[in-house]
């Protein structure tokens, strides 16, 4: 199930219906990205980041612990919060301390989260008017794809990017992330709203299956394979984004 920020805020406040709250609890067991979103919404993410800023000694861990339990959020009001919220509060505290001493390091050193969030922040600036004037010819689109293919080291064909759930290909541009090439391919959905397909070259990226999530309030789907990270993002129609991602996955890989 895909959870919006509103779902998660209600969960933290203890006002979410018990059935959905229990689903969130169950998904937290296997979804580190969901765990990170909750930490960010509860204001604990900076504490986690501080934990990695230096090698933690005993005094530093004690300071982290004090900060965690001092967070002025409904989730820390154990007297009033429902059982599942109290469980999250304890879980979050344990997670942060564990992260500080490295027990869950693999969840938080994954560059995938950073690049997705940066792309999402960029994509969030796009509105219909941003792309309304984009009108490339077929030859121009092919040329842009050829330049992007060279930059990222992966062949991109116009035929693979047509007929994607009613999306219209508008532009391809070469960007970058921490010195690595990042390709942004921009589409318009049937309503003229922007959707992007992005490729980040990362030779250390292990293959993963496609997963759906919400980034900056937008529907998205991402996966990795063959030394690349892939992301489709835009709008709120998660079903469309998932279908587009599946189509691209079957054509590009």
Secondary structure, DSSP 8 states (H G I E B T S, - for coil): ----HHHHHHHHHT-S-HHHHHHHHHHHTT-HHHHHHHHHHHT-HHHHHHHTTS---HHHHHHHHHHHHT--SGGG-TTTS-HHHHHHHHHHHHHHHHHHTTTTHHHHS-HHHHHHHHHHHHHTT--HHHHHT----HHHHHHHHHHHHHHHTS---GGGGSSBTTBEEEEEEEEEETTEEEEEEEEE-TTS-EEEEEEEE-TT---EEEEEEEETTEEEEEEEETTEEEEEE-SS-HHHHHHHHHHHHHHH-
